[in-house]
Amino acid sequence: MEGDKIFEQFNKKIKKMKYSIGYNFNKKLINYFSKLNKKNNNLIFEVFFAVKGGYLGGARYYDLPKTSFEEAEKQVKLLKKNSFKINYLINTSYCPDLKNKKVETKVKEYFSWVESIKPDIVTVANEKIMFFLEKFFPSLKINASIVFGLKTVKQVNDLRKKHPNLARITLHQSVNRDKKLLIKQIKNAKSKKYTPVEIELLANEICLYMCPKMKEHYYYNGIKSFKGAKKHINVFESYCTKKRISNPIHFLNSTFIRPEDVSIYEKLGVDIIKLSGREAPSNYLKLISRAYLTKKYEGNVMNLFDARYWPDNNPPYIKNINLRIFLKYLWKNNLKKLERIPKKYLKMWTYK
């Protein structure tokens, strides 16, 4: 009985995880997220998005629904009315020639509009753009995008030294599985040597672990977005898909965070879990928001990720419950990834 009380007191001291979720401009989602929040301590505190047609886009920008600036402004007001903070994405690793006066003018016009909707933070993936924002739009707080690929404490602090507007760091996917490094990052983020920053992790992505093509892929997305490409063959995603299909270990070693494992990261002191999907169907955003807020999902774990990562939108079937001790297994054995698959995990890999 006494042990239960101690556990309850300990639990009260743990700061509840906050969620930042992608938004696809379906207004019905605002009502859905609001209702879900009322039942779950308002844990979805922020939505993130970018308007298609803006001058600088970013990853998967070409997949976004077409939305006018006027409509985006209306929806921003509605989101704020429902107590959601706004995270506007400028997360392209590609940066146009800002020394070109015509380009500079267009970029300033675009960022002026971004500033006019009064986002609570903007996510940036290129340091030149960061400097540009701080010079001409100093009121904007900045989140360093996952696209930066920040892994080490030194990389994070190098940015913190140079950018006083930096308020959040979205760490590289691999840090999700590196417990020792993650703890170092969390402690460092709160140190008063520089302005403290929040730590954010991306939960629902299954990129290959330490993918050698990731940086090139992000840059490719940025180029295609900037040029407004409508149709193209994404050779990077086909590369990833073939790898993943060829051997289940590539999925298991991808750095997803299951809804049930959020509590582990919560206890370590991670501030925010990011749920991607701003270009995804609304049903998918409903499913993942419900699963992660309740920290529970029964069914195929693959439903928590984008089916487009698999041929014919047909992902394998793996019961989420079968992975219930997977993260604990890795960390107990001081592992960041598997070199081979234990038979119990290989057997659960099936197609329906």
ZIVEN-V194237 format. One record per helix or strand. SS is the DSSP state (H for helix, E for strand). FROM is the first residue (numbers start at 1). LEN is the number of residues. Records with the same first field share a line. If there is no record, write none. Layout:
SS=FROM-LEN  FROM-LEN
//
This chain:
H=2-12  28-12  61-3  69-13  101-16  127-10  146-3  153-10  173-5  179-12  214-13  235-12  249-4  259-10  282-13  301-4  307-3  311-3  320-4  326-7  343-5
E=18-5  44-6  85-6  121-4  142-3  166-5  198-5  272-4  300-1  317-1  319-1  350-1
//
